[in-house]
Amino acid sequence: AAIGIHGRTLEQGYGGAADWAQIGRAVELACGSGIPILGNGDVASL
């Protein structure tokens, strides 16, 4: 199991920048739990 974090609010949708500081905070909170945290966002093109 893993937790994926999009890094944006519902109001932002896919616009604006992901909040990497908040993703980092989630990683800090999960540290030692053994649960991988997957941060994503800010993909502009494929």
C-alpha positions in Angstrom: 0.0 0.0 0.0 1.0 3.6 -0.6 -0.5 7.1 -0.2 -0.6 9.3 -3.3 -0.8 13.1 -2.7 -1.8 15.4 -5.6 -0.6 18.6 -3.8 -3.4 20.8 -4.8 -6.7 21.8 -3.3 -10.1 20.9 -4.8 -10.6 24.5 -5.8 -7.3 24.5 -7.7 -8.1 21.4 -9.7 -5.3 21.0 -12.2 -4.4 24.7 -12.3 -1.7 26.4 -10.4 1.4 24.8 -8.8 1.3 21.8 -6.5 2.2 22.6 -2.9 5.4 20.6 -2.4 5.9 21.9 1.1 2.6 20.2 2.2 3.6 17.0 0.4 6.9 17.2 2.3 5.0 17.6 5.5 3.0 14.5 4.7 6.2 12.6 4.2 7.5 13.8 7.6 4.3 12.7 9.3 4.5 9.3 7.7 8.2 8.8 8.5 8.8 5.6 10.3 5.3 4.2 9.4 6.6 2.1 6.5 4.0 3.6 4.2 5.4 5.1 1.0 4.2 8.6 0.1 4.0 9.4 -3.6 3.9 13.1 -4.4 2.7 14.2 -7.8 1.7 17.4 -9.6 3.2 20.0 -11.9 3.3 17.8 -15.0 3.0 20.3 -17.8 3.3 17.9 -20.8 4.0 14.2 -21.6 
